[in-house]
Amino acid sequence: MNAIIWIVVGILLILSELLATSVVAVFIGLGALVTGILLWLGWIDSLTWQLLTFSIVSLGSLVVARRRLKAWFGGFTTDQGESHSAFRQDLGERVTVEHDFNQGAGRVILNGVAWDALSDDDLKAGDVAWVVANEGIRLTVSRQRPN
């Protein structure tokens, strides 16, 4: 293959990582880029050496650096401990019932956001209730304010 083709493919793969953050294309792109540069410098010439160089550099860099770079390409998220503490902050908060509860299920508004909710109480639209539990995407509410 031509050195320019390897280099262009390598650059395109590295740039594609900006759109798809799987953090794999960058290492394949690095392998293609190194192969193209070595071919251009005349250090390798046969297709066998090109493919071998491409494979070794791609896999080697993937194994060595992927974990370190994944956070950089993918961004950062909160860990479990922080998200659970945010859920606990909702406990005891006042909510407004948005839709009547039917068979224990309904919708409430908490801080301007609509939530699916469960309750043992017969709640109607416009009633005030209190958050007694938070199970991720669903609240449990009660007519009685928790202590």
N, CA, C and O of each residue as an XYZ file, in Angstrom:
588
protein
N       0.839     -1.190      0.000
C       0.000      0.000      0.000
C       0.874      1.240      0.000
O       2.054      1.197      0.350
N       0.286      2.301     -0.386
C       0.969      3.582     -0.451
C       1.029      4.217      0.945
O       0.078      4.100      1.717
N       2.129      4.881      1.266
C       2.307      5.510      2.577
C       1.237      6.574      2.828
O       0.745      6.702      3.949
N       0.879      7.328      1.808
C      -0.129      8.382      1.969
C      -1.479      7.782      2.363
O      -2.200      8.355      3.180
N      -1.816      6.640      1.789
C      -3.088      5.988      2.126
C      -3.105      5.607      3.600
O      -4.094      5.848      4.292
N      -2.009      5.008      4.091
C      -1.917      4.640      5.513
C      -2.064      5.879      6.394
O      -2.798      5.855      7.381
N      -1.380      6.943      6.046
C      -1.396      8.159      6.854
C      -2.789      8.789      6.862
O      -3.279      9.186      7.919
N      -3.426      8.885      5.707
C      -4.764      9.477      5.617
C      -5.768      8.632      6.391
O      -6.594      9.170      7.130
N      -5.703      7.309      6.227
C      -6.622      6.431      6.959
C      -6.392      6.573      8.465
O      -7.347      6.612      9.241
N      -5.139      6.651      8.870
C      -4.825      6.827     10.288
C      -5.393      8.114     10.848
O      -5.984      8.115     11.927
N      -5.222      9.206     10.128
C      -5.741     10.493     10.582
C      -7.266     10.468     10.637
O      -7.856     10.974     11.591
N      -7.906      9.887      9.630
C      -9.373      9.805      9.623
C      -9.893      8.960     10.782
O     -10.899      9.311     11.398
N      -9.223      7.860     11.082
C      -9.656      7.029     12.205
C      -9.500      7.766     13.536
O     -10.374      7.688     14.399
N      -8.405      8.468     13.695
C      -8.201      9.226     14.932
C      -9.253     10.327     15.054
O      -9.786     10.549     16.141
N      -9.554     11.009     13.970
C     -10.567     12.058     13.997
C     -11.973     11.486     14.214
O     -12.830     12.140     14.808
N     -12.200     10.266     13.728
C     -13.524      9.649     13.916
C     -13.833      9.425     15.385
O     -14.998      9.309     15.765
N     -12.818      9.365     16.200
C     -13.015      9.171     17.632
C     -13.739     10.359     18.258
O     -14.313     10.230     19.339
N     -13.719     11.497     17.602
C     -14.463     12.657     18.102
C     -15.968     12.432     17.996
O     -16.736     13.004     18.769
N     -16.392     11.605     17.047
C     -17.817     11.330     16.863
C     -18.266     10.081     17.609
O     -19.356     10.053     18.181
N     -17.434      9.057     17.605
C     -17.780      7.789     18.262
C     -16.755      7.546     19.353
O     -15.597      7.244     19.067
N     -17.174      7.675     20.587
C     -16.226      7.625     21.697
C     -16.016      6.213     22.231
O     -16.041      5.990     23.441
N     -15.810      5.264     21.325
C     -15.550      3.896     21.759
C     -14.090      3.727     22.181
O     -13.743      2.733     22.820
N     -13.262      4.659     21.842
C     -11.838      4.672     22.158
C     -11.162      3.403     21.645
O     -10.381      2.773     22.358
N     -11.466      3.041     20.419
C     -10.780      1.947     19.742
C     -10.210      2.461     18.433
O      -9.082      2.127     18.070
N     -10.983      3.272     17.722
C     -10.557      3.777     16.417
C      -9.261      4.580     16.517
O      -8.461      4.578     15.581
N      -9.050      5.255     17.620
C      -7.836      6.054     17.769
C      -6.592      5.161     17.755
O      -5.553      5.567     17.234
N      -6.679      3.965     18.314
C      -5.531      3.068     18.341
C      -5.299      2.409     16.984
O      -4.155      2.193     16.583
N      -6.367      2.093     16.289
C      -6.231      1.570     14.932
C      -5.668      2.665     14.030
O      -4.826      2.407     13.171
N      -6.147      3.891     14.240
C      -5.620      5.025     13.492
C      -4.147      5.271     13.778
O      -3.380      5.596     12.871
N      -3.755      5.117     15.027
C      -2.346      5.273     15.392
C      -1.496      4.216     14.701
O      -0.403      4.509     14.217
N      -2.001      2.986     14.658
C      -1.284      1.911     13.960
C      -1.126      2.217     12.484
O      -0.054      2.000     11.920
N      -2.176      2.718     11.848
C      -2.104      3.074     10.433
C      -1.155      4.240     10.211
O      -0.392      4.252      9.245
N      -1.201      5.218     11.105
C      -0.324      6.384     10.990
C       1.152      5.993     11.119
O       1.978      6.423     10.315
N       1.481      5.193     12.112
C       2.868      4.742     12.302
C       3.313      3.912     11.101
O       4.434      4.074     10.619
N       2.445      3.027     10.615
C       2.784      2.212      9.445
C       3.046      3.092      8.235
O       4.005      2.857      7.501
N       2.212      4.105      8.013
C       2.412      5.014      6.889
C       3.705      5.797      6.993
O       4.403      5.987      5.997
N       4.030      6.256      8.205
C       5.274      7.020      8.388
C       6.499      6.123      8.159
O       7.452      6.526      7.493
N       6.463      4.900      8.720
C       7.596      3.976      8.514
C       7.737      3.594      7.047
O       8.855      3.445      6.555
N       6.630      3.435      6.349
C       6.666      3.134      4.912
C       7.220      4.321      4.141
O       8.018      4.145      3.219
N       6.813      5.510      4.502
C       7.288      6.727      3.842
C       8.795      6.937      4.055
O       9.506      7.391      3.158
N       9.269      6.589      5.283
C      10.699      6.720      5.582
C      11.529      5.622      4.937
O      12.756      5.709      4.894
N      10.863      4.592      4.438
C      11.574      3.502      3.782
C      12.050      2.419      4.737
O      12.840      1.564      4.336
N      11.604      2.424      5.971
C      12.035      1.436      6.960
C      11.330      0.093      6.764
O      11.866     -0.954      7.127
N      10.142      0.130      6.196
C       9.435     -1.102      5.842
C       8.971     -0.956      4.408
O       8.790      0.159      3.919
N       8.774     -2.102      3.718
C       8.330     -1.976      2.333
C       7.308     -3.039      1.930
O       6.373     -2.730      1.191
N       7.455     -4.261      2.387
C       6.544     -5.309      1.937
C       5.195     -5.209      2.649
O       5.091     -4.665      3.749
N       4.175     -5.743      1.999
C       2.835     -5.738      2.579
C       2.813     -6.524      3.882
O       2.085     -6.164      4.807
N       3.587     -7.575      3.968
C       3.650     -8.368      5.198
C       4.129     -7.517      6.362
O       3.537     -7.554      7.440
N       5.210     -6.737      6.155
C       5.731     -5.883      7.213
C       4.769     -4.745      7.535
O       4.664     -4.324      8.687
N       4.076     -4.255      6.532
C       3.089     -3.196      6.771
C       1.971     -3.708      7.689
O       1.610     -3.058      8.670
N       1.438     -4.876      7.353
C       0.354     -5.441      8.155
C       0.828     -5.832      9.548
O       0.098     -5.660     10.523
N       2.042     -6.356      9.647
C       2.593     -6.731     10.948
C       2.804     -5.493     11.822
O       2.451     -5.495     13.001
N       3.375     -4.445     11.244
C       3.590     -3.194     11.980
C       2.249     -2.597     12.416
O       2.088     -2.180     13.563
N       1.303     -2.561     11.499
C      -0.031     -2.037     11.799
C      -0.665     -2.804     12.955
O      -1.212     -2.199     13.877
N      -0.595     -4.119     12.911
C      -1.212     -4.948     13.950
C      -0.540     -4.756     15.301
O      -1.216     -4.585     16.316
N       0.781     -4.783     15.317
C       1.519     -4.668     16.578
C       1.299     -3.302     17.216
O       1.051     -3.224     18.420
N       1.383     -2.236     16.450
C       1.208     -0.893     17.005
C      -0.235     -0.691     17.469
O      -0.468     -0.134     18.542
N      -1.199     -1.139     16.672
C      -2.610     -0.973     17.045
C      -2.939     -1.730     18.318
O      -3.478     -1.155     19.263
N      -2.620     -3.007     18.348
C      -2.938     -3.815     19.527
C      -2.108     -3.412     20.740
O      -2.622     -3.360     21.858
N      -0.822     -3.128     20.519
C       0.038     -2.726     21.631
C      -0.429     -1.442     22.283
O      -0.499     -1.360     23.509
N      -0.749     -0.438     21.481
C      -1.211      0.825     22.049
C      -2.591      0.668     22.688
O      -2.891      1.316     23.690
N      -3.421     -0.187     22.113
C      -4.736     -0.442     22.693
C      -4.612     -1.049     24.081
O      -5.287     -0.619     25.017
N      -3.755     -2.042     24.212
C      -3.577     -2.719     25.500
C      -2.950     -1.780     26.533
O      -3.356     -1.774     27.695
N      -1.979     -1.000     26.116
C      -1.235     -0.162     27.055
C      -2.008      1.090     27.478
O      -1.983      1.456     28.653
N      -2.690      1.748     26.548
C      -3.194      3.091     26.851
C      -4.706      3.259     26.848
O      -5.183      4.333     27.216
N      -5.479      2.266     26.457
C      -6.928      2.471     26.311
C      -7.586      2.907     27.613
O      -8.371      3.855     27.623
N      -7.280      2.235     28.691
C      -7.932      2.551     29.969
C      -7.656      3.995     30.381
O      -8.543      4.679     30.891
N      -6.431      4.452     30.159
C      -6.081      5.820     30.550
C      -6.794      6.862     29.684
O      -7.212      7.909     30.179
N      -6.929      6.563     28.386
C      -7.514      7.540     27.475
C      -9.038      7.488     27.422
O      -9.672      8.450     26.989
N      -9.631      6.385     27.853
C     -11.082      6.257     27.767
C     -11.784      7.354     28.562
O     -12.765      7.925     28.086
N     -11.305      7.653     29.744
C     -11.917      8.705     30.554
C     -11.780     10.067     29.855
O     -12.684     10.898     29.933
N     -10.670     10.287     29.186
C     -10.454     11.552     28.499
C     -11.406     11.712     27.311
O     -11.983     12.784     27.127
N     -11.577     10.660     26.503
C     -12.462     10.728     25.343
C     -13.929     10.659     25.756
O     -14.768     11.337     25.162
N     -14.251      9.849     26.767
C     -15.642      9.624     27.141
C     -16.169     10.589     28.169
O     -17.377     10.614     28.407
N     -15.327     11.382     28.790
C     -15.770     12.298     29.830
C     -15.820     11.607     31.179
O     -15.359     10.476     31.329
N     -16.369     12.280     32.134
C     -16.407     11.762     33.488
C     -17.847     11.702     33.974
O     -18.672     12.531     33.591
N     -18.143     10.735     34.807
C     -19.468     10.620     35.409
C     -19.284     10.508     36.909
O     -18.194     10.206     37.393
N     -20.348     10.750     37.632
C     -20.266     10.603     39.075
C     -20.243      9.140     39.429
O     -20.777      8.310     38.694
N     -19.638      8.818     40.531
C     -19.631      7.431     40.965
C     -20.913      7.120     41.726
O     -21.700      8.019     42.023
N     -21.117      5.857     42.038
C     -22.336      5.425     42.708
C     -22.593      6.194     44.002
O     -23.735      6.557     44.287
N     -21.573      6.439     44.769
C     -21.754      7.105     46.049
C     -22.368      8.482     45.900
O     -23.238      8.857     46.686
N     -21.928      9.250     44.897
C     -22.451     10.594     44.713
C     -23.894     10.565     44.239
O     -24.697     11.387     44.679
N     -24.244      9.640     43.352
C     -25.615      9.611     42.844
C     -26.583      9.179     43.933
O     -27.699      9.693     43.998
N     -26.183      8.248     44.787
C     -27.069      7.836     45.869
C     -27.298      8.973     46.858
O     -28.398      9.104     47.396
N     -26.288      9.793     47.106
C     -26.493     10.895     48.030
C     -27.440     11.928     47.427
O     -28.191     12.572     48.159
N     -27.417     12.099     46.096
C     -28.348     13.014     45.450
C     -29.778     12.509     45.597
O     -30.698     13.302     45.792
N     -29.971     11.189     45.504
C     -31.303     10.626     45.694
C     -31.784     10.853     47.124
O     -32.962     11.135     47.346
N     -30.894     10.733     48.078
C     -31.287     10.944     49.475
C     -31.696     12.391     49.722
O     -32.499     12.662     50.615
N     -31.158     13.318     48.948
C     -31.524     14.727     49.112
C     -33.001     14.952     48.799
O     -33.609     15.879     49.335
N     -33.585     14.118     47.938
C     -35.001     14.271     47.580
C     -35.939     13.818     48.690
O     -37.105     14.213     48.703
N     -35.464     13.008     49.610
C     -36.329     12.501     50.670
C     -36.846     13.658     51.516
O     -36.084     14.526     51.941
N     -38.159     13.654     51.752
C     -38.774     14.718     52.529
C     -39.151     15.939     51.714
O     -39.730     16.880     52.257
N     -38.837     15.951     50.419
C     -39.176     17.093     49.572
C     -40.669     17.097     49.258
O     -41.307     16.048     49.170
N     -41.192     18.271     49.095
C     -42.606     18.459     48.772
C     -42.793     18.303     47.264
O     -41.999     18.826     46.482
N     -43.838     17.587     46.854
C     -44.170     17.420     45.448
C     -45.635     17.783     45.241
O     -46.438     17.766     46.174
N     -45.957     18.110     44.007
C     -47.344     18.378     43.627
C     -47.793     17.258     42.700
O     -47.091     16.903     41.753
N     -48.960     16.709     42.979
C     -49.482     15.621     42.148
C     -49.922     16.199     40.809
O     -50.737     17.120     40.761
N     -49.377     15.655     39.722
C     -49.691     16.138     38.377
C     -50.905     15.400     37.802
O     -51.782     16.016     37.197
N     -50.948     14.088     37.995
C     -52.056     13.262     37.513
C     -52.579     12.430     38.678
O     -51.816     12.012     39.548
N     -53.880     12.198     38.684
C     -54.481     11.356     39.723
C     -53.769     10.011     39.789
O     -53.357      9.453     38.771
N     -53.638      9.509     41.001
C     -53.037      8.192     41.188
C     -54.096      7.134     40.910
O     -55.205      7.197     41.440
N     -53.746      6.169     40.082
C     -54.641      5.079     39.732
C     -53.958      3.777     40.118
O     -52.891      3.465     39.591
N     -54.542      3.024     41.013
C     -53.983      1.762     41.522
C     -52.579      1.979     42.086
O     -51.687      1.155     41.883
N     -52.394      3.073     42.782
C     -51.140      3.343     43.466
C     -50.064      3.995     42.636
O     -48.970      4.242     43.143
N     -50.339      4.288     41.352
C     -49.324      4.883     40.475
C     -49.840      6.193     39.904
O     -51.021      6.315     39.579
N     -48.957      7.168     39.783
C     -49.327      8.463     39.218
C     -48.096      9.266     38.849
O     -46.992      8.727     38.765
N     -48.292     10.562     38.628
C     -47.197     11.466     38.267
C     -47.184     12.627     39.244
O     -48.230     13.136     39.646
N     -45.962     13.042     39.624
C     -45.794     14.185     40.512
C     -44.753     15.122     39.917
O     -43.980     14.743     39.037
N     -44.751     16.347     40.414
C     -43.759     17.343     39.998
C     -42.833     17.605     41.177
O     -43.284     18.001     42.251
N     -41.536     17.384     40.976
C     -40.511     17.656     41.980
C     -39.498     18.602     41.358
O     -38.851     18.252     40.371
N     -39.353     19.782     41.914
C     -38.406     20.786     41.418
C     -38.606     21.079     39.931
O     -37.637     21.258     39.193
N     -39.863     21.127     39.497
C     -40.169     21.450     38.108
C     -40.067     20.297     37.138
O     -40.262     20.486     35.938
N     -39.765     19.107     37.625
C     -39.600     17.937     36.766
C     -40.668     16.909     37.107
O     -40.914     16.624     38.279
N     -41.308     16.347     36.065
C     -42.337     15.327     36.273
C     -41.680     13.974     36.530
O     -40.742     13.585     35.835
N     -42.180     13.271     37.526
C     -41.672     11.952     37.913
C     -42.827     10.961     37.971
O     -43.946     11.326     38.332
N     -42.556      9.709     37.616
C     -43.493      8.632     37.922
C     -43.404      8.398     39.421
O     -42.325      8.478     40.009
N     -44.545      8.109     40.035
C     -44.540      7.940     41.483
C     -45.507      6.840     41.899
O     -46.473      6.525     41.204
N     -45.211      6.277     43.050
C     -46.070      5.285     43.688
C     -46.521      5.834     45.029
O     -45.806      6.602     45.671
N     -47.732      5.427     45.452
C     -48.218      5.844     46.758
C     -49.320      4.907     47.214
O     -50.097      4.396     46.407
N     -49.377      4.688     48.520
C     -50.478      3.935     49.109
C     -51.686      4.837     49.345
O     -52.788      4.349     49.596
N     -51.480      6.168     49.266
C     -52.553      7.128     49.495
C     -53.325      7.378     48.198
O     -52.783      7.218     47.104
N     -54.577      7.766     48.328
C     -55.410      8.122     47.185
C     -55.154      9.600     46.881
O     -55.760     10.477     47.497
N     -54.254      9.873     45.930
C     -53.864     11.246     45.626
C     -54.500     11.700     44.320
O     -54.602     10.933     43.363
N     -54.922     12.949     44.296
C     -55.563     13.553     43.121
C     -54.692     14.691     42.598
O     -53.862     15.235     43.327
N     -54.889     15.046     41.332
C     -54.135     16.140     40.706
C     -54.277     17.404     41.555
O     -55.376     17.773     41.967
N     -53.146     18.053     41.803
C     -53.135     19.276     42.592
C     -52.838     19.048     44.066
O     -52.492     19.995     44.771
N     -52.966     17.801     44.556
C     -52.657     17.512     45.959
C     -51.165     17.697     46.220
O     -50.342     17.621     45.308
N     -50.844     17.939     47.473
C     -49.458     18.024     47.911
C     -49.102     16.709     48.575
O     -49.882     16.159     49.352
N     -47.891     16.201     48.253
C     -47.404     14.969     48.878
C     -45.926     15.168     49.187
O     -45.333     16.193     48.850
N     -45.345     14.152     49.843
C     -43.949     14.237     50.275
C     -43.200     13.001     49.809
O     -43.740     11.896     49.830
N     -41.958     13.189     49.391
C     -41.130     12.074     48.930
C     -40.679     11.267     50.139
O     -40.078     11.809     51.066
N     -40.970      9.965     50.126
C     -40.537      9.086     51.211
C     -39.489      8.088     50.743
O     -38.799      7.488     51.567
N     -39.359      7.897     49.423
C     -38.323      7.005     48.882
C     -38.052      7.398     47.431
O     -38.916      7.957     46.755
N     -36.852      7.101     46.971
C     -36.457      7.365     45.596
C     -35.791      6.112     45.066
O     -34.732      5.715     45.551
N     -36.405      5.485     44.073
C     -35.861      4.263     43.477
C     -35.321      4.543     42.084
O     -35.644      3.823     41.139
N     -34.522      5.555     41.948
C     -33.906      5.872     40.662
C     -34.794      6.756     39.814
O     -34.705      7.982     39.889
N     -35.661      6.142     38.998
C     -36.506      6.928     38.109
C     -37.942      7.027     38.615
O     -38.805      7.582     37.934
N     -38.195      6.498     39.792
C     -39.549      6.521     40.350
C     -39.486      6.910     41.822
O     -38.636      6.434     42.575
N     -40.401      7.782     42.208
C     -40.491      8.222     43.593
C     -41.617      7.475     44.299
O     -42.587      7.049     43.673
N     -41.474      7.327     45.584
C     -42.575      6.876     46.426
C     -42.965      8.081     47.265
O     -42.123      8.688     47.927
N     -44.260      8.425     47.233
C     -44.726      9.613     47.932
C     -45.838      9.263     48.897
O     -46.478      8.217     48.789
N     -46.053     10.168     49.851
C     -47.081      9.963     50.853
C     -47.739     11.293     51.174
O     -47.123     12.352     51.048
N     -48.991     11.227     51.588
C     -49.705     12.434     52.006
C     -49.096     12.971     53.309
O     -49.129     14.176     53.558
N     -48.542     12.081     54.135
C     -47.939     12.459     55.415
C     -46.471     12.827     55.226
O     -45.716     12.107     54.571
N     -46.083     13.944     55.803
C     -44.689     14.383     55.719
C     -43.822     13.484     56.601
O     -44.149     13.270     57.768
N     -42.702     12.945     56.049
C     -41.829     12.095     56.882
C     -41.081     12.925     57.912
O     -40.869     14.124     57.728
N     -40.687     12.279     58.988
C     -39.942     12.973     60.049
C     -38.502     13.129     59.713
O     -37.742     13.691     60.502
